[in-house]
Amino acid sequence: MSVKRLVLLFAAVALAACSDSTYGSASGCTPTAAKVCSVGGVAFSPVTLTVTAGTTVAWQNGDGVTHTVTNDPASTATFNLSLGNGATVTRQFPDTGHFPYHCTFHGTPGAGMHGTIIVH
């Protein structure tokens, strides 16, 4: 095997070891009952989070790229939170409903980097 192929194989293995699309990247961000992570592959995890009314939801940047947490036009709540590299932002959801959101840099309403908070 050529040196170039060995380097490419090593890089692919190292990248796979440092990123887990379910639980975040090497930063250690792990989703919880009230926390959403931005993860490798430019995605929110979990995509849908269900909480009770009054819960404060946190978004933690776990992939090292700046994001936003911005309400979709269909959402009855208005929010536009900047989620910088390594940052955590929060928002309380006092009312019941479905609150879709997206990253303005990496998604559009319902596509790309997006998610939904469901409040019961």
Residue pairs with C-beta under 8 A, 6 or more apart in sequence:
1 9
18 25
18 26
18 40
19 25
19 26
19 39
19 40
19 41
19 63
20 39
20 40
21 39
21 40
21 41
21 43
21 45
22 39
22 45
23 29
23 30
23 31
23 37
23 39
23 45
24 30
24 31
24 37
24 39
24 40
24 45
24 60
24 62
24 63
25 39
25 40
25 62
25 63
25 64
27 61
27 62
27 63
27 64
27 86
28 62
29 37
29 38
29 39
29 60
29 61
29 62
30 37
31 37
31 45
31 46
31 49
33 51
34 49
34 51
34 55
34 56
34 57
34 58
35 57
35 58
35 59
35 60
36 44
36 45
36 46
36 49
36 57
36 58
36 59
36 60
36 115
37 44
37 45
37 59
37 60
37 61
37 62
38 44
38 45
38 59
38 60
38 61
38 62
38 63
38 65
38 67
38 83
38 103
38 113
39 45
39 62
39 63
40 62
40 63
41 63
42 63
42 65
42 103
42 106
42 112
42 113
43 113
44 59
44 103
44 113
44 114
44 115
46 115
47 114
47 115
47 116
48 115
48 116
48 118
49 57
49 115
49 116
49 117
49 118
50 117
50 118
50 119
50 120
51 57
51 93
51 117
51 118
51 119
51 120
52 119
52 120
53 93
53 94
53 95
53 96
53 119
53 120
54 92
54 93
54 94
55 92
55 93
55 119
56 90
56 91
56 92
56 93
57 90
57 91
57 92
57 93
57 117
58 88
58 89
58 90
59 69
59 81
59 83
59 88
59 89
59 90
60 87
60 88
61 67
61 83
61 84
61 85
61 86
61 87
61 88
64 85
64 86
65 85
65 105
65 106
66 82
66 83
66 84
66 85
66 105
67 83
67 103
67 105
67 106
67 113
68 80
68 81
68 82
68 83
68 103
68 104
68 105
69 79
69 80
69 81
69 83
69 89
69 91
69 101
69 103
70 79
70 80
70 81
70 101
70 102
70 103
70 104
71 77
71 78
71 79
71 80
71 99
71 100
71 101
72 100
72 101
72 102
72 109
72 110
72 114
73 109
74 100
74 109
75 98
75 99
75 100
75 101
76 95
76 97
76 99
77 93
77 95
77 97
77 99
79 91
79 101
80 104
81 89
81 91
82 89
83 89
83 103
93 99
93 117
93 119
95 119
96 119
96 120
97 118
97 119
98 116
98 117
98 118
98 119
99 116
99 117
99 118
99 119
100 109
100 110
100 114
100 115
100 116
101 114
101 115
101 116
101 117
102 108
102 109
102 110
102 111
102 112
102 113
102 114
102 115
103 112
103 113
103 114
105 113
106 112
106 113
107 113
107 114
108 114
